[in-house]
Amino acid sequence: MQTKVDSPTAQLPQTVEARNPGMELDMDWVMGAQANTSAIERRCATLPGRRSVKKDYQAAWLLRAITLIDLTTLSGDDTEARVRRLCAKARQPVRADLLDRLGVSGLTTGAVCVYHEMVPAAVAALQGSGIPVAAVSTGFPAGLSPFHLRVAEIGESVKAGAEEIDIVISRRHVLEGNWQTLYDEMREFRAACGEAHVKAILATGELGTLRNVARASLVCMMAGADFIKTSTGKETVNATLPVSLVMIRAIRDYHDRTGYRIGYKPAGGISKAKDALVYLSLLKEELGDRWLRPDLFRFGASSLLGDIERQLEHHVSGAYSAGWRHAAG
C-alpha cells in the first residue's frame, strides 16, 4: 500500500517568499479591526464535524502535519542529552518501517524549538539536516525582563545559530491600547533578529478579547513579524479555534492589502492528531493550500507527534500501539 504525499523539507519564510518588510503603523486599520465573537464561535463549532478525512487521505494529511511541527522542549529540567534526543526525533520523526509501508522518505519536522541555553546543542545535533533551530526569547514566557536585556537575548540566540526567534510581546501594551508602543517594540525585536525570522507570540489567552487579538495581530505584522503565534504554551488558555480564525483572517487581510504572506503558528494544547486535522482544514479553507507548508505554518507542540505516529501505525497495521513504540529518540 502506497500513500502519496509531498514531503517538503523544513524551510524559512525568507527562502521562499519575499520577506515581510513591515509598514508604517496604520491606526485607522488597527482601530477598525473588530471581532464578532458569537459568529466566530459558530463558524469554529462546525469544523470538527464537517471536515473529516479517512484512510489514505487521513494518513497523507497526518504526514503533512509532521512537516509542520516545531518539535519543542521548554522545561526547567532540559538537558543537552534531552535536546539531542529531540533533534534525532526531528530528523527521523516516524519509524522507518512505517515510512517504508507508506511509501514516504525524507520526512522531517519543521524545526526544533528550545530555550537559548540549549541552542548550541540543537544546532550541533541538526547540522546538515536543513532543520532550523528556533529559540524562545525576550524574557519568555512573561516578557517582563528589562527591555534592553530582551533585545540582547535575541542577539545572543542569533549568534549561537538560531535561525528563528519566537519573541513574546508585552501584553500590557495591548490591554492598555498602547498600539504605537507595541509597534515600536516589535520593530526593535525584528531589527535585532537580523536575518533570523521572527515569530511574534501574542499570548492570546491573556489579551482579554478577540478584538484585541485581531488588533495585536495587525500591529505585529505591520512591524515586520514573519509569523504570528498564539501562545507560549505556559498560559492557562493557549491555542483555540476562535483565536486561530481571528489571527488567520488578519493574515489574509494583510496579504490582500500588502501582498506579503505571513506565517501562522498555533501553540499549546494541540496534542491529538484529530485536533491537528481540524486546524489544517481551517487553514486550508481560510487561506488556501499555499499556507499548508512549513514556511508559512507551524504547530508548536511536544506531544502531538507521538499521537500522529500511533494513528499512522493504526493505518498501516489496523491496530493501535503503545506509546513506548514511538519513543522520542
C-alpha positions, 0 to 999 in steps of 0.5 A: 500500500502506497500513500502519496504525499509531498514531503517538503523539507523544513524551510524559512519564510525568507527562502521562499517568499519575499520577506515581510518588510513591515509598514508604517503603523496604520491606526485607522486599520488597527482601530477598525479591526473588530471581532464578532465573537458569537459568529466566530464561535459558530463558524469554529463549532462546525469544523470538527464535524464537517471536515473529516478525512479517512484512510489514505487521505487521513494518513497523507494529511497526518504526514503533512502535519509532521512537516509542520511541527516545531518539535519543542522542549521548554522545561526547567529540567532540559538537558543537552542529552534531552535536546539531542534526543529531540533533534534525532526525533526531528530528523527521523520523526516516524519509524522507518518501517512505517515510512517504508509501508507508506511509501514516504522518505525524507520526512522531517519536522519543521524545526526544533524549538528550545530555550537559548541555553540549549541552542548550541546543542540543537544546532550541533545535533541538526547540522546538515539536516536543513532543520532550523533551530528556533529559540524562545526569547525576550524574557519568555514566557512573561516578557517582563525582563528589562527591555534592553536585556530582551533585545540582547537575548535575541542577539545572543540566540542569533549568534549561537545559530538560531535561525528563528526567534519566537519573541513574546510581546508585552501584553500590557501594551495591548490591554492598555491600547498602547498600539504605537508602543507595541509597534515600536517594540516589535520593530526593535525585536525584528531589527535585532533578529537580523536575518533570523525570522521572527515569530511574534507570540501574542499570548492570546489567552491573556489579551482579554478579547478577540478584538484585541487579538485581531488588533495585536495581530495587525500591529505585529505584522505591520512591524515586520513579524514573519509569523504570528503565534498564539501562545507560549504554551505556559498560559492557562488558555493557549491555542483555540479555534476562535483565536486561530480564525481571528489571527488567520483572517488578519493574515489574509487581510494583510496579504490582500492589502500588502501582498506579503504572506505571513506565517501562522503558528498555533501553540499549546494544547494541540496534542491529538492528531484529530485536533491537528486535522481540524486546524489544517482544514481551517487553514486550508479553507481560510487561506488556501493550500499555499499556507499548508507548508512549513514556511508559512505554518507551524504547530508548536507542540511536544506531544502531538507527534507521538499521537500522529505516529500511533494513528499512522501505525493504526493505518498501516497495521489496523491496530493501535500501539503503545506509546513506548513504540514511538519513543522520542529518540 
